[in-house]
Amino acid sequence: MHGIRKPRTRLGKWLDNKGIKQEWLIKKSGLGRNTITWACGEEDYMPSGKTMQRIVYALREIDGSVKGEDFWPI
């Protein structure tokens, strides 16, 4: 399946641009693999407030200015 790219959300693209694997976010956020997969690849996915908070908190280790609205319409 070389050359076929999976769709990516703004979160997925952000991780890609920073060279960060989804596995890192799974471990740092404590969220499940499916949740992170959906957040990174499903445009229609809208996480709960708590899930969003856990993702953003983990990402702030990389960039302290990250906000939920960088990735989802709030």
PDB file of N, CA, C, O and CB in Angstrom:
ATOM      1  N   MET A   1       0.819  -1.196   0.000  1.00  0.00           N
ATOM      2  CA  MET A   1       0.000   0.000   0.000  1.00  0.00           C
ATOM      3  C   MET A   1       0.860   1.255   0.000  1.00  0.00           C
ATOM      4  O   MET A   1       0.460   2.279   0.554  1.00  0.00           O
ATOM      5  CB  MET A   1      -0.930   0.001   1.198  1.00  0.00           C
ATOM      6  N   HIS A   2       1.988   1.190  -0.590  1.00  0.00           N
ATOM      7  CA  HIS A   2       2.849   2.366  -0.674  1.00  0.00           C
ATOM      8  C   HIS A   2       2.198   3.400  -1.566  1.00  0.00           C
ATOM      9  O   HIS A   2       1.601   3.061  -2.588  1.00  0.00           O
ATOM     10  CB  HIS A   2       4.250   1.994  -1.204  1.00  0.00           C
ATOM     11  N   GLY A   3       2.311   4.658  -1.185  1.00  0.00           N
ATOM     12  CA  GLY A   3       1.769   5.737  -1.974  1.00  0.00           C
ATOM     13  C   GLY A   3       0.326   6.083  -1.638  1.00  0.00           C
ATOM     14  O   GLY A   3      -0.162   7.129  -2.066  1.00  0.00           O
ATOM     15  N   ILE A   4      -0.362   5.249  -0.894  1.00  0.00           N
ATOM     16  CA  ILE A   4      -1.739   5.542  -0.515  1.00  0.00           C
ATOM     17  C   ILE A   4      -1.718   6.108   0.904  1.00  0.00           C
ATOM     18  O   ILE A   4      -1.361   5.424   1.863  1.00  0.00           O
ATOM     19  CB  ILE A   4      -2.650   4.258  -0.609  1.00  0.00           C
ATOM     20  N   ARG A   5      -2.108   7.366   1.006  1.00  0.00           N
ATOM     21  CA  ARG A   5      -2.085   8.023   2.313  1.00  0.00           C
ATOM     22  C   ARG A   5      -3.473   7.974   2.936  1.00  0.00           C
ATOM     23  O   ARG A   5      -4.484   8.187   2.267  1.00  0.00           O
ATOM     24  CB  ARG A   5      -1.597   9.487   2.188  1.00  0.00           C
ATOM     25  N   LYS A   6      -3.496   7.697   4.200  1.00  0.00           N
ATOM     26  CA  LYS A   6      -4.755   7.736   4.940  1.00  0.00           C
ATOM     27  C   LYS A   6      -5.141   9.196   5.137  1.00  0.00           C
ATOM     28  O   LYS A   6      -4.271  10.063   5.223  1.00  0.00           O
ATOM     29  CB  LYS A   6      -4.636   6.991   6.317  1.00  0.00           C
ATOM     30  N   PRO A   7      -6.448   9.474   5.208  1.00  0.00           N
ATOM     31  CA  PRO A   7      -6.858  10.854   5.495  1.00  0.00           C
ATOM     32  C   PRO A   7      -6.363  11.263   6.885  1.00  0.00           C
ATOM     33  O   PRO A   7      -6.298  10.439   7.797  1.00  0.00           O
ATOM     34  CB  PRO A   7      -8.408  11.003   5.403  1.00  0.00           C
ATOM     35  N   ARG A   8      -6.019  12.525   7.032  1.00  0.00           N
ATOM     36  CA  ARG A   8      -5.519  13.024   8.313  1.00  0.00           C
ATOM     37  C   ARG A   8      -6.297  14.262   8.725  1.00  0.00           C
ATOM     38  O   ARG A   8      -6.615  15.117   7.899  1.00  0.00           O
ATOM     39  CB  ARG A   8      -4.009  13.340   8.231  1.00  0.00           C
ATOM     40  N   THR A   9      -6.598  14.344  10.007  1.00  0.00           N
ATOM     41  CA  THR A   9      -7.243  15.522  10.575  1.00  0.00           C
ATOM     42  C   THR A   9      -6.170  16.565  10.854  1.00  0.00           C
ATOM     43  O   THR A   9      -4.984  16.327  10.626  1.00  0.00           O
ATOM     44  CB  THR A   9      -8.035  15.167  11.875  1.00  0.00           C
ATOM     45  N   ARG A  10      -6.594  17.713  11.344  1.00  0.00           N
ATOM     46  CA  ARG A  10      -5.598  18.733  11.718  1.00  0.00           C
ATOM     47  C   ARG A  10      -4.663  18.199  12.792  1.00  0.00           C
ATOM     48  O   ARG A  10      -3.469  18.499  12.779  1.00  0.00           O
ATOM     49  CB  ARG A  10      -6.293  20.021  12.217  1.00  0.00           C
ATOM     50  N   LEU A  11      -5.192  17.413  13.719  1.00  0.00           N
ATOM     51  CA  LEU A  11      -4.340  16.805  14.748  1.00  0.00           C
ATOM     52  C   LEU A  11      -3.345  15.842  14.108  1.00  0.00           C
ATOM     53  O   LEU A  11      -2.154  15.886  14.416  1.00  0.00           O
ATOM     54  CB  LEU A  11      -5.197  16.067  15.806  1.00  0.00           C
ATOM     55  N   GLY A  12      -3.819  14.982  13.229  1.00  0.00           N
ATOM     56  CA  GLY A  12      -2.937  14.031  12.559  1.00  0.00           C
ATOM     57  C   GLY A  12      -1.837  14.725  11.769  1.00  0.00           C
ATOM     58  O   GLY A  12      -0.680  14.308  11.805  1.00  0.00           O
ATOM     59  N   LYS A  13      -2.199  15.778  11.062  1.00  0.00           N
ATOM     60  CA  LYS A  13      -1.214  16.536  10.278  1.00  0.00           C
ATOM     61  C   LYS A  13      -0.203  17.220  11.192  1.00  0.00           C
ATOM     62  O   LYS A  13       0.984  17.286  10.874  1.00  0.00           O
ATOM     63  CB  LYS A  13      -1.917  17.582   9.393  1.00  0.00           C
ATOM     64  N   TRP A  14      -0.679  17.729  12.332  1.00  0.00           N
ATOM     65  CA  TRP A  14       0.213  18.380  13.296  1.00  0.00           C
ATOM     66  C   TRP A  14       1.258  17.384  13.799  1.00  0.00           C
ATOM     67  O   TRP A  14       2.450  17.689  13.854  1.00  0.00           O
ATOM     68  CB  TRP A  14      -0.596  18.961  14.486  1.00  0.00           C
ATOM     69  N   LEU A  15       0.788  16.184  14.166  1.00  0.00           N
ATOM     70  CA  LEU A  15       1.720  15.151  14.619  1.00  0.00           C
ATOM     71  C   LEU A  15       2.718  14.804  13.521  1.00  0.00           C
ATOM     72  O   LEU A  15       3.916  14.694  13.784  1.00  0.00           O
ATOM     73  CB  LEU A  15       0.958  13.891  15.056  1.00  0.00           C
ATOM     74  N   ASP A  16       2.232  14.630  12.287  1.00  0.00           N
ATOM     75  CA  ASP A  16       3.103  14.304  11.161  1.00  0.00           C
ATOM     76  C   ASP A  16       4.168  15.376  10.966  1.00  0.00           C
ATOM     77  O   ASP A  16       5.344  15.058  10.785  1.00  0.00           O
ATOM     78  CB  ASP A  16       2.280  14.141   9.880  1.00  0.00           C
ATOM     79  N   ASN A  17       3.761  16.646  11.003  1.00  0.00           N
ATOM     80  CA  ASN A  17       4.696  17.759  10.795  1.00  0.00           C
ATOM     81  C   ASN A  17       5.758  17.834  11.878  1.00  0.00           C
ATOM     82  O   ASN A  17       6.877  18.279  11.623  1.00  0.00           O
ATOM     83  CB  ASN A  17       3.942  19.070  10.740  1.00  0.00           C
ATOM     84  N   LYS A  18       5.418  17.405  13.074  1.00  0.00           N
ATOM     85  CA  LYS A  18       6.366  17.412  14.195  1.00  0.00           C
ATOM     86  C   LYS A  18       7.178  16.117  14.274  1.00  0.00           C
ATOM     87  O   LYS A  18       8.092  16.002  15.090  1.00  0.00           O
ATOM     88  CB  LYS A  18       5.619  17.629  15.508  1.00  0.00           C
ATOM     89  N   GLY A  19       6.838  15.145  13.423  1.00  0.00           N
ATOM     90  CA  GLY A  19       7.539  13.859  13.449  1.00  0.00           C
ATOM     91  C   GLY A  19       7.173  13.010  14.656  1.00  0.00           C
ATOM     92  O   GLY A  19       7.979  12.203  15.120  1.00  0.00           O
ATOM     93  N   ILE A  20       5.965  13.188  15.163  1.00  0.00           N
ATOM     94  CA  ILE A  20       5.516  12.476  16.361  1.00  0.00           C
ATOM     95  C   ILE A  20       4.604  11.328  15.947  1.00  0.00           C
ATOM     96  O   ILE A  20       3.697  11.510  15.136  1.00  0.00           O
ATOM     97  CB  ILE A  20       4.780  13.436  17.343  1.00  0.00           C
ATOM     98  N   LYS A  21       4.843  10.166  16.496  1.00  0.00           N
ATOM     99  CA  LYS A  21       4.021   8.990  16.214  1.00  0.00           C
ATOM    100  C   LYS A  21       2.765   9.008  17.081  1.00  0.00           C
ATOM    101  O   LYS A  21       2.774   9.511  18.205  1.00  0.00           O
ATOM    102  CB  LYS A  21       4.825   7.691  16.455  1.00  0.00           C
ATOM    103  N   GLN A  22       1.693   8.453  16.540  1.00  0.00           N
ATOM    104  CA  GLN A  22       0.460   8.339  17.323  1.00  0.00           C
ATOM    105  C   GLN A  22       0.709   7.532  18.582  1.00  0.00           C
ATOM    106  O   GLN A  22       0.080   7.787  19.609  1.00  0.00           O
ATOM    107  CB  GLN A  22      -0.661   7.692  16.491  1.00  0.00           C
ATOM    108  N   GLU A  23       1.601   6.576  18.527  1.00  0.00           N
ATOM    109  CA  GLU A  23       1.913   5.742  19.696  1.00  0.00           C
ATOM    110  C   GLU A  23       2.377   6.600  20.877  1.00  0.00           C
ATOM    111  O   GLU A  23       2.041   6.316  22.027  1.00  0.00           O
ATOM    112  CB  GLU A  23       2.997   4.701  19.340  1.00  0.00           C
ATOM    113  N   TRP A  24       3.146   7.643  20.589  1.00  0.00           N
ATOM    114  CA  TRP A  24       3.610   8.560  21.640  1.00  0.00           C
ATOM    115  C   TRP A  24       2.405   9.208  22.312  1.00  0.00           C
ATOM    116  O   TRP A  24       2.331   9.286  23.538  1.00  0.00           O
ATOM    117  CB  TRP A  24       4.564   9.651  21.053  1.00  0.00           C
ATOM    118  N   LEU A  25       1.453   9.676  21.487  1.00  0.00           N
ATOM    119  CA  LEU A  25       0.274  10.346  22.029  1.00  0.00           C
ATOM    120  C   LEU A  25      -0.595   9.379  22.829  1.00  0.00           C
ATOM    121  O   LEU A  25      -1.186   9.764  23.838  1.00  0.00           O
ATOM    122  CB  LEU A  25      -0.544  10.973  20.902  1.00  0.00           C
ATOM    123  N   ILE A  26      -0.672   8.145  22.388  1.00  0.00           N
ATOM    124  CA  ILE A  26      -1.420   7.119  23.130  1.00  0.00           C
ATOM    125  C   ILE A  26      -0.830   6.973  24.530  1.00  0.00           C
ATOM    126  O   ILE A  26      -1.556   6.968  25.524  1.00  0.00           O
ATOM    127  CB  ILE A  26      -1.391   5.751  22.379  1.00  0.00           C
ATOM    128  N   LYS A  27       0.477   6.855  24.591  1.00  0.00           N
ATOM    129  CA  LYS A  27       1.151   6.661  25.897  1.00  0.00           C
ATOM    130  C   LYS A  27       1.056   7.903  26.769  1.00  0.00           C
ATOM    131  O   LYS A  27       0.759   7.798  27.959  1.00  0.00           O
ATOM    132  CB  LYS A  27       2.628   6.294  25.691  1.00  0.00           C
ATOM    133  N   LYS A  28       1.303   9.082  26.196  1.00  0.00           N
ATOM    134  CA  LYS A  28       1.321  10.315  26.985  1.00  0.00           C
ATOM    135  C   LYS A  28      -0.071  10.725  27.467  1.00  0.00           C
ATOM    136  O   LYS A  28      -0.218  11.258  28.566  1.00  0.00           O
ATOM    137  CB  LYS A  28       1.925  11.439  26.169  1.00  0.00           C
ATOM    138  N   SER A  29      -1.086  10.475  26.645  1.00  0.00           N
ATOM    139  CA  SER A  29      -2.439  10.903  27.017  1.00  0.00           C
ATOM    140  C   SER A  29      -3.156   9.868  27.867  1.00  0.00           C
ATOM    141  O   SER A  29      -4.092  10.202  28.592  1.00  0.00           O
ATOM    142  CB  SER A  29      -3.256  11.191  25.774  1.00  0.00           C
ATOM    143  N   GLY A  30      -2.720   8.604  27.783  1.00  0.00           N
ATOM    144  CA  GLY A  30      -3.404   7.534  28.496  1.00  0.00           C
ATOM    145  C   GLY A  30      -4.719   7.132  27.836  1.00  0.00           C
ATOM    146  O   GLY A  30      -5.523   6.408  28.424  1.00  0.00           O
ATOM    147  N   LEU A  31      -4.930   7.607  26.615  1.00  0.00           N
ATOM    148  CA  LEU A  31      -6.153   7.275  25.882  1.00  0.00           C
ATOM    149  C   LEU A  31      -5.950   6.012  25.065  1.00  0.00           C
ATOM    150  O   LEU A  31      -4.815   5.596  24.831  1.00  0.00           O
ATOM    151  CB  LEU A  31      -6.576   8.439  24.968  1.00  0.00           C
ATOM    152  N   GLY A  32      -7.029   5.410  24.635  1.00  0.00           N
ATOM    153  CA  GLY A  32      -6.961   4.177  23.869  1.00  0.00           C
ATOM    154  C   GLY A  32      -6.508   4.403  22.433  1.00  0.00           C
ATOM    155  O   GLY A  32      -6.630   5.500  21.888  1.00  0.00           O
ATOM    156  N   ARG A  33      -5.995   3.362  21.845  1.00  0.00           N
ATOM    157  CA  ARG A  33      -5.517   3.401  20.464  1.00  0.00           C
ATOM    158  C   ARG A  33      -6.621   3.840  19.501  1.00  0.00           C
ATOM    159  O   ARG A  33      -6.373   4.658  18.615  1.00  0.00           O
ATOM    160  CB  ARG A  33      -4.980   2.029  20.054  1.00  0.00           C
ATOM    161  N   ASN A  34      -7.839   3.305  19.664  1.00  0.00           N
ATOM    162  CA  ASN A  34      -8.931   3.678  18.768  1.00  0.00           C
ATOM    163  C   ASN A  34      -9.253   5.160  18.864  1.00  0.00           C
ATOM    164  O   ASN A  34      -9.501   5.807  17.846  1.00  0.00           O
ATOM    165  CB  ASN A  34     -10.172   2.859  19.081  1.00  0.00           C
ATOM    166  N   THR A  35      -9.251   5.698  20.057  1.00  0.00           N
ATOM    167  CA  THR A  35      -9.552   7.117  20.253  1.00  0.00           C
ATOM    168  C   THR A  35      -8.547   7.983  19.508  1.00  0.00           C
ATOM    169  O   THR A  35      -8.936   8.916  18.806  1.00  0.00           O
ATOM    170  CB  THR A  35      -9.550   7.471  21.749  1.00  0.00           C
ATOM    171  N   ILE A  36      -7.268   7.687  19.652  1.00  0.00           N
ATOM    172  CA  ILE A  36      -6.230   8.482  18.983  1.00  0.00           C
ATOM    173  C   ILE A  36      -6.288   8.265  17.473  1.00  0.00           C
ATOM    174  O   ILE A  36      -6.087   9.209  16.708  1.00  0.00           O
ATOM    175  CB  ILE A  36      -4.825   8.114  19.524  1.00  0.00           C
ATOM    176  N   THR A  37      -6.558   7.045  17.037  1.00  0.00           N
ATOM    177  CA  THR A  37      -6.697   6.772  15.605  1.00  0.00           C
ATOM    178  C   THR A  37      -7.826   7.605  15.019  1.00  0.00           C
ATOM    179  O   THR A  37      -7.666   8.208  13.958  1.00  0.00           O
ATOM    180  CB  THR A  37      -6.952   5.272  15.355  1.00  0.00           C
ATOM    181  N   TRP A  38      -8.967   7.644  15.700  1.00  0.00           N
ATOM    182  CA  TRP A  38     -10.104   8.444  15.235  1.00  0.00           C
ATOM    183  C   TRP A  38      -9.749   9.928  15.232  1.00  0.00           C
ATOM    184  O   TRP A  38     -10.046  10.637  14.271  1.00  0.00           O
ATOM    185  CB  TRP A  38     -11.342   8.194  16.121  1.00  0.00           C
ATOM    186  N   ALA A  39      -9.114  10.399  16.308  1.00  0.00           N
ATOM    187  CA  ALA A  39      -8.778  11.819  16.423  1.00  0.00           C
ATOM    188  C   ALA A  39      -7.805  12.264  15.329  1.00  0.00           C
ATOM    189  O   ALA A  39      -7.814  13.424  14.918  1.00  0.00           O
ATOM    190  CB  ALA A  39      -8.178  12.106  17.797  1.00  0.00           C
ATOM    191  N   CYS A  40      -6.977  11.344  14.868  1.00  0.00           N
ATOM    192  CA  CYS A  40      -5.967  11.676  13.857  1.00  0.00           C
ATOM    193  C   CYS A  40      -6.424  11.407  12.429  1.00  0.00           C
ATOM    194  O   CYS A  40      -5.801  11.895  11.485  1.00  0.00           O
ATOM    195  CB  CYS A  40      -4.712  10.900  14.124  1.00  0.00           C
ATOM    196  N   GLY A  41      -7.493  10.646  12.251  1.00  0.00           N
ATOM    197  CA  GLY A  41      -7.857  10.254  10.903  1.00  0.00           C
ATOM    198  C   GLY A  41      -9.298  10.443  10.494  1.00  0.00           C
ATOM    199  O   GLY A  41      -9.624  10.293   9.316  1.00  0.00           O
ATOM    200  N   GLU A  42     -10.175  10.767  11.431  1.00  0.00           N
ATOM    201  CA  GLU A  42     -11.603  10.891  11.105  1.00  0.00           C
ATOM    202  C   GLU A  42     -12.039  12.352  11.251  1.00  0.00           C
ATOM    203  O   GLU A  42     -12.183  12.861  12.363  1.00  0.00           O
ATOM    204  CB  GLU A  42     -12.467   9.968  12.025  1.00  0.00           C
ATOM    205  N   GLU A  43     -12.243  13.007  10.125  1.00  0.00           N
ATOM    206  CA  GLU A  43     -12.624  14.432  10.136  1.00  0.00           C
ATOM    207  C   GLU A  43     -13.868  14.710  10.973  1.00  0.00           C
ATOM    208  O   GLU A  43     -13.977  15.770  11.589  1.00  0.00           O
ATOM    209  CB  GLU A  43     -12.861  14.913   8.718  1.00  0.00           C
ATOM    210  N   ASP A  44     -14.802  13.770  10.998  1.00  0.00           N
ATOM    211  CA  ASP A  44     -16.062  13.979  11.723  1.00  0.00           C
ATOM    212  C   ASP A  44     -15.954  13.685  13.216  1.00  0.00           C
ATOM    213  O   ASP A  44     -16.905  13.927  13.960  1.00  0.00           O
ATOM    214  CB  ASP A  44     -17.141  13.114  11.126  1.00  0.00           C
ATOM    215  N   TYR A  45     -14.816  13.170  13.664  1.00  0.00           N
ATOM    216  CA  TYR A  45     -14.669  12.813  15.074  1.00  0.00           C
ATOM    217  C   TYR A  45     -14.547  14.074  15.921  1.00  0.00           C
ATOM    218  O   TYR A  45     -13.717  14.941  15.649  1.00  0.00           O
ATOM    219  CB  TYR A  45     -13.437  11.901  15.282  1.00  0.00           C
ATOM    220  N   MET A  46     -15.382  14.166  16.950  1.00  0.00           N
ATOM    221  CA  MET A  46     -15.322  15.267  17.910  1.00  0.00           C
ATOM    222  C   MET A  46     -15.159  14.658  19.288  1.00  0.00           C
ATOM    223  O   MET A  46     -16.092  14.052  19.815  1.00  0.00           O
ATOM    224  CB  MET A  46     -16.600  16.181  17.837  1.00  0.00           C
ATOM    225  N   PRO A  47     -13.978  14.812  19.877  1.00  0.00           N
ATOM    226  CA  PRO A  47     -13.747  14.203  21.192  1.00  0.00           C
ATOM    227  C   PRO A  47     -14.556  14.903  22.284  1.00  0.00           C
ATOM    228  O   PRO A  47     -14.959  16.058  22.148  1.00  0.00           O
ATOM    229  CB  PRO A  47     -12.254  14.246  21.542  1.00  0.00           C
ATOM    230  N   SER A  48     -14.777  14.171  23.357  1.00  0.00           N
ATOM    231  CA  SER A  48     -15.406  14.786  24.531  1.00  0.00           C
ATOM    232  C   SER A  48     -14.432  15.819  25.097  1.00  0.00           C
ATOM    233  O   SER A  48     -13.248  15.833  24.759  1.00  0.00           O
ATOM    234  CB  SER A  48     -15.786  13.701  25.621  1.00  0.00           C
ATOM    235  N   GLY A  49     -14.952  16.669  25.953  1.00  0.00           N
ATOM    236  CA  GLY A  49     -14.097  17.677  26.579  1.00  0.00           C
ATOM    237  C   GLY A  49     -12.927  17.064  27.331  1.00  0.00           C
ATOM    238  O   GLY A  49     -11.804  17.563  27.257  1.00  0.00           O
ATOM    239  N   LYS A  50     -13.187  15.991  28.047  1.00  0.00           N
ATOM    240  CA  LYS A  50     -12.142  15.322  28.827  1.00  0.00           C
ATOM    241  C   LYS A  50     -11.072  14.721  27.918  1.00  0.00           C
ATOM    242  O   LYS A  50      -9.878  14.828  28.196  1.00  0.00           O
ATOM    243  CB  LYS A  50     -12.753  14.229  29.711  1.00  0.00           C
ATOM    244  N   THR A  51     -11.512  14.088  26.830  1.00  0.00           N
ATOM    245  CA  THR A  51     -10.562  13.490  25.885  1.00  0.00           C
ATOM    246  C   THR A  51      -9.713  14.578  25.241  1.00  0.00           C
ATOM    247  O   THR A  51      -8.495  14.442  25.122  1.00  0.00           O
ATOM    248  CB  THR A  51     -11.305  12.674  24.798  1.00  0.00           C
ATOM    249  N   MET A  52     -10.363  15.651  24.829  1.00  0.00           N
ATOM    250  CA  MET A  52      -9.646  16.771  24.222  1.00  0.00           C
ATOM    251  C   MET A  52      -8.611  17.329  25.198  1.00  0.00           C
ATOM    252  O   MET A  52      -7.479  17.626  24.817  1.00  0.00           O
ATOM    253  CB  MET A  52     -10.631  17.879  23.792  1.00  0.00           C
ATOM    254  N   GLN A  53      -9.009  17.464  26.442  1.00  0.00           N
ATOM    255  CA  GLN A  53      -8.116  17.986  27.476  1.00  0.00           C
ATOM    256  C   GLN A  53      -6.883  17.094  27.629  1.00  0.00           C
ATOM    257  O   GLN A  53      -5.768  17.601  27.752  1.00  0.00           O
ATOM    258  CB  GLN A  53      -8.859  18.101  28.821  1.00  0.00           C
ATOM    259  N   ARG A  54      -7.069  15.788  27.621  1.00  0.00           N
ATOM    260  CA  ARG A  54      -5.950  14.862  27.776  1.00  0.00           C
ATOM    261  C   ARG A  54      -5.004  14.927  26.579  1.00  0.00           C
ATOM    262  O   ARG A  54      -3.787  14.842  26.739  1.00  0.00           O
ATOM    263  CB  ARG A  54      -6.466  13.434  27.959  1.00  0.00           C
ATOM    264  N   ILE A  55      -5.570  15.079  25.377  1.00  0.00           N
ATOM    265  CA  ILE A  55      -4.738  15.197  24.182  1.00  0.00           C
ATOM    266  C   ILE A  55      -3.934  16.495  24.229  1.00  0.00           C
ATOM    267  O   ILE A  55      -2.719  16.487  24.028  1.00  0.00           O
ATOM    268  CB  ILE A  55      -5.609  15.145  22.903  1.00  0.00           C
ATOM    269  N   VAL A  56      -4.603  17.587  24.491  1.00  0.00           N
ATOM    270  CA  VAL A  56      -3.939  18.890  24.522  1.00  0.00           C
ATOM    271  C   VAL A  56      -2.866  18.926  25.612  1.00  0.00           C
ATOM    272  O   VAL A  56      -1.772  19.442  25.384  1.00  0.00           O
ATOM    273  CB  VAL A  56      -4.970  20.013  24.752  1.00  0.00           C
ATOM    274  N   TYR A  57      -3.166  18.391  26.778  1.00  0.00           N
ATOM    275  CA  TYR A  57      -2.193  18.373  27.868  1.00  0.00           C
ATOM    276  C   TYR A  57      -0.917  17.633  27.442  1.00  0.00           C
ATOM    277  O   TYR A  57       0.193  18.089  27.715  1.00  0.00           O
ATOM    278  CB  TYR A  57      -2.806  17.710  29.124  1.00  0.00           C
ATOM    279  N   ALA A  58      -1.086  16.494  26.775  1.00  0.00           N
ATOM    280  CA  ALA A  58       0.072  15.727  26.299  1.00  0.00           C
ATOM    281  C   ALA A  58       0.848  16.517  25.248  1.00  0.00           C
ATOM    282  O   ALA A  58       2.078  16.549  25.288  1.00  0.00           O
ATOM    283  CB  ALA A  58      -0.378  14.369  25.717  1.00  0.00           C
ATOM    284  N   LEU A  59       0.154  17.150  24.317  1.00  0.00           N
ATOM    285  CA  LEU A  59       0.811  17.895  23.242  1.00  0.00           C
ATOM    286  C   LEU A  59       1.571  19.110  23.750  1.00  0.00           C
ATOM    287  O   LEU A  59       2.525  19.561  23.116  1.00  0.00           O
ATOM    288  CB  LEU A  59      -0.208  18.331  22.221  1.00  0.00           C
ATOM    289  N   ARG A  60       1.154  19.633  24.880  1.00  0.00           N
ATOM    290  CA  ARG A  60       1.845  20.802  25.444  1.00  0.00           C
ATOM    291  C   ARG A  60       3.264  20.479  25.905  1.00  0.00           C
ATOM    292  O   ARG A  60       4.048  21.388  26.175  1.00  0.00           O
ATOM    293  CB  ARG A  60       1.052  21.359  26.612  1.00  0.00           C
ATOM    294  N   GLU A  61       3.596  19.202  25.995  1.00  0.00           N
ATOM    295  CA  GLU A  61       4.996  18.842  26.257  1.00  0.00           C
ATOM    296  C   GLU A  61       5.858  19.204  25.051  1.00  0.00           C
ATOM    297  O   GLU A  61       7.057  19.447  25.190  1.00  0.00           O
ATOM    298  CB  GLU A  61       5.127  17.326  26.582  1.00  0.00           C
ATOM    299  N   ILE A  62       5.254  19.237  23.880  1.00  0.00           N
ATOM    300  CA  ILE A  62       5.960  19.558  22.642  1.00  0.00           C
ATOM    301  C   ILE A  62       5.854  21.045  22.336  1.00  0.00           C
ATOM    302  O   ILE A  62       6.841  21.683  21.969  1.00  0.00           O
ATOM    303  CB  ILE A  62       5.403  18.733  21.471  1.00  0.00           C
ATOM    304  N   ASP A  63       4.655  21.593  22.489  1.00  0.00           N
ATOM    305  CA  ASP A  63       4.391  23.001  22.188  1.00  0.00           C
ATOM    306  C   ASP A  63       3.417  23.540  23.229  1.00  0.00           C
ATOM    307  O   ASP A  63       2.232  23.207  23.222  1.00  0.00           O
ATOM    308  CB  ASP A  63       3.820  23.178  20.738  1.00  0.00           C
ATOM    309  N   GLY A  64       3.926  24.360  24.106  1.00  0.00           N
ATOM    310  CA  GLY A  64       3.126  24.879  25.211  1.00  0.00           C
ATOM    311  C   GLY A  64       1.966  25.760  24.806  1.00  0.00           C
ATOM    312  O   GLY A  64       1.112  26.067  25.639  1.00  0.00           O
ATOM    313  N   SER A  65       1.908  26.178  23.552  1.00  0.00           N
ATOM    314  CA  SER A  65       0.840  27.073  23.117  1.00  0.00           C
ATOM    315  C   SER A  65      -0.338  26.347  22.464  1.00  0.00           C
ATOM    316  O   SER A  65      -1.282  26.993  22.011  1.00  0.00           O
ATOM    317  CB  SER A  65       1.394  28.081  22.157  1.00  0.00           C
ATOM    318  N   VAL A  66      -0.293  25.018  22.409  1.00  0.00           N
ATOM    319  CA  VAL A  66      -1.359  24.236  21.769  1.00  0.00           C
ATOM    320  C   VAL A  66      -2.680  24.426  22.517  1.00  0.00           C
ATOM    321  O   VAL A  66      -2.720  24.435  23.747  1.00  0.00           O
ATOM    322  CB  VAL A  66      -0.981  22.732  21.720  1.00  0.00           C
ATOM    323  N   LYS A  67      -3.768  24.578  21.734  1.00  0.00           N
ATOM    324  CA  LYS A  67      -5.114  24.704  22.291  1.00  0.00           C
ATOM    325  C   LYS A  67      -6.028  23.736  21.549  1.00  0.00           C
ATOM    326  O   LYS A  67      -5.737  23.346  20.419  1.00  0.00           O
ATOM    327  CB  LYS A  67      -5.644  26.177  22.183  1.00  0.00           C
ATOM    328  N   GLY A  68      -7.116  23.355  22.174  1.00  0.00           N
ATOM    329  CA  GLY A  68      -8.076  22.458  21.547  1.00  0.00           C
ATOM    330  C   GLY A  68      -8.612  23.007  20.241  1.00  0.00           C
ATOM    331  O   GLY A  68      -8.832  22.259  19.289  1.00  0.00           O
ATOM    332  N   GLU A  69      -8.825  24.327  20.193  1.00  0.00           N
ATOM    333  CA  GLU A  69      -9.368  24.915  18.967  1.00  0.00           C
ATOM    334  C   GLU A  69      -8.387  24.891  17.798  1.00  0.00           C
ATOM    335  O   GLU A  69      -8.763  25.193  16.665  1.00  0.00           O
ATOM    336  CB  GLU A  69      -9.790  26.333  19.230  1.00  0.00           C
ATOM    337  N   ASP A  70      -7.140  24.536  18.067  1.00  0.00           N
ATOM    338  CA  ASP A  70      -6.183  24.331  16.968  1.00  0.00           C
ATOM    339  C   ASP A  70      -6.569  23.121  16.127  1.00  0.00           C
ATOM    340  O   ASP A  70      -6.185  23.020  14.961  1.00  0.00           O
ATOM    341  CB  ASP A  70      -4.755  24.152  17.520  1.00  0.00           C
ATOM    342  N   PHE A  71      -7.333  22.198  16.722  1.00  0.00           N
ATOM    343  CA  PHE A  71      -7.644  20.942  16.069  1.00  0.00           C
ATOM    344  C   PHE A  71      -9.134  20.691  15.846  1.00  0.00           C
ATOM    345  O   PHE A  71      -9.508  19.987  14.908  1.00  0.00           O
ATOM    346  CB  PHE A  71      -7.082  19.837  16.863  1.00  0.00           C
ATOM    347  N   TRP A  72      -9.987  21.259  16.699  1.00  0.00           N
ATOM    348  CA  TRP A  72     -11.421  21.010  16.630  1.00  0.00           C
ATOM    349  C   TRP A  72     -12.192  22.322  16.718  1.00  0.00           C
ATOM    350  O   TRP A  72     -11.743  23.269  17.363  1.00  0.00           O
ATOM    351  CB  TRP A  72     -11.858  20.054  17.752  1.00  0.00           C
ATOM    352  N   PRO A  73     -13.367  22.374  16.061  1.00  0.00           N
ATOM    353  CA  PRO A  73     -14.199  23.575  16.190  1.00  0.00           C
ATOM    354  C   PRO A  73     -14.859  23.594  17.573  1.00  0.00           C
ATOM    355  O   PRO A  73     -15.656  22.717  17.905  1.00  0.00           O
ATOM    356  CB  PRO A  73     -15.281  23.625  15.064  1.00  0.00           C
ATOM    357  N   ILE A  74     -14.529  24.566  18.337  1.00  0.00           N
ATOM    358  CA  ILE A  74     -15.049  24.647  19.721  1.00  0.00           C
ATOM    359  C   ILE A  74     -15.955  25.865  19.834  1.00  0.00           C
ATOM    360  O   ILE A  74     -16.501  26.131  20.905  1.00  0.00           O
ATOM    361  CB  ILE A  74     -13.877  24.731  20.773  1.00  0.00           C
TER     362      ILE A  74
END
